[in-house]
Amino acid sequence: MSVGSILLIVAAGVTLLLLLVLKVRISAFISLLITAIFVGIVAGMPLKEVTAAIQKGMGETLGFIAVVVGLGAIFGQILESSGGAHALANYLLKKFGQTRASWAMMFTGFIVAIPVFFDVGLIIFIPIIYALGRDTGKSLLYYGIPLLAGLAVAHSFIPPTPGPVAVSEIIGADLGWVILLGLMLGLPTAVIAGPLFGRFIAGKIKIDPPVAVNGEGGEEASRSGLPSFWLIFVLILTPLLLIVISTMSAILIRNGAITSSVVTDILIFAGHPFTALIIATLLAIWLLGIRRGMSRDRIMSLSTKALGPAGIIILVTGAGGVLKEVLVQSGIGTTLADSVAGTALSPILLAWIIAAVVRVTQGSATVAMITAAGIIAPILPVFAFDDPHKALIVIAISSGATIASHVNDSGFWLVSKYFGMNEKQTLQSWTVMETIISICGLAFTMLASLFF
């Protein structure tokens, strides 16, 4: 097939996916599967090979994703239910003081969003934002935008949140490098989109907190009986540190800097995402649950509750793996790779563009990430990227999938509702903030690619 035919098939596949999600209102999981079948048939694959590719793509992807996302969801649920998120916010607000509370909220969102879903983080902290608004008289956006930026950046850039984990698995990126570069590039991105932009937009749009009912909001920032900040911080850091140590150990062995031994084998084993998250989850269950008087039935209930939304993400990711496998088996991936390799277009920029287009069109950041990863994965082998560059591709896709959240994104309406903004105000604040994150993420990723 010619390059033109290949591009036409891919464009038709993406168009079909968008129509199924937006117009027919079929779930993203089923829509991705239908799209993969369509692409395979149009590309001339025998029907038996199409079904075989579905089974292989789903199986290979879920073998990793199901474990990591499931454990991460339980870990985050225990952290949330124990009051750990509030402990972080209270400590940082105390240390930063009211004059720098916007920075405290940015760091709080950034740390908490690593194990906790974005929407859960917003719901947890919105009473604190209300309380700060009442105490200072400032626009809610002065504190809210930094919180939202911290939540959005960490949720998109840093595993074990589902988005970057899913993209990493589909394109074969090492999670240790994704964590390391996600932290390095995510923090300055959150600063620009959070406290800096928040101060600007708060001066343009005055959003007052709702009237307190029965003292609602005022006590949230001073709740007693919460776990300590350092316990929560260490628990969140534990899986990240284990994974990074494992990655660095493997690199040092490969480069001959150290020799393989029982110690390095243990470090690499303990830092595998499966092991690291099992350790972190068990520590959270013991230190935040059992030792603090949480019943075993309650812990079981929280674990089951956490797996509900995780299951949806797991299935959508598996369907993205199916799309990738069909592109590989049909030969479309190889043709696309050869055509891209013959141009000056950066794979990082291409990955960002694909994710951004799907995001703006259909709204879901998760679907945008999975679709972009499925399309870009077959292209990468021709470039023989090392682990750092694959990690940068993950961050580029995550950045593109963050751009321009608007009326077709559930996050847009969630922010609008909790901050009491109309559509115009939400577009001026939340949508612009998301776009700043996306553009800064791309810029920092392109810059980092010059040094790795």
Buried (B, 14 or more C-beta within 10 A) or exposed (E): EEEEEBBEBBEBBBEBBBBBBBEEEBBBBBBBBBBBBBBBBBBEBEEEBBEBBBEBBBEBBBEBBBBBBBBBBBBBBBBBBBBBBBBBBBBBBEEBEEEEBBBBBBBBBBBBBBBBBBBBBBEBBBBBBBBBBBEEEBBBBBBBBBBBBBBBBBBBBBBBBBBBBBBBBBBEBBBBBBBBBBBEBBBBBBBBBBBBBBBBBBEEBEBEBBEEEEEEBBEBBEEEEBBEBEBBBBBBBBBBBBBBBBBBBBBBBEEEEEEEEEEBEEBBEBBBBEBBBBBBBEBBBEBBBEEEEBEEEEBEEBBEBBBEBBBBBBBBBBBBBBBBBBBBBBBBBBBBBEBBEEEEEBBBBBBBBBBBBBBBBBBBBBBBBBBBBBBBBBBBEBBEBEBBBBBBBBBBBBBBBBBBBBEBBEBBBBBBEBBEBEEEBBBBBBBBBBBBBBBBBBBBBBEBBEEE
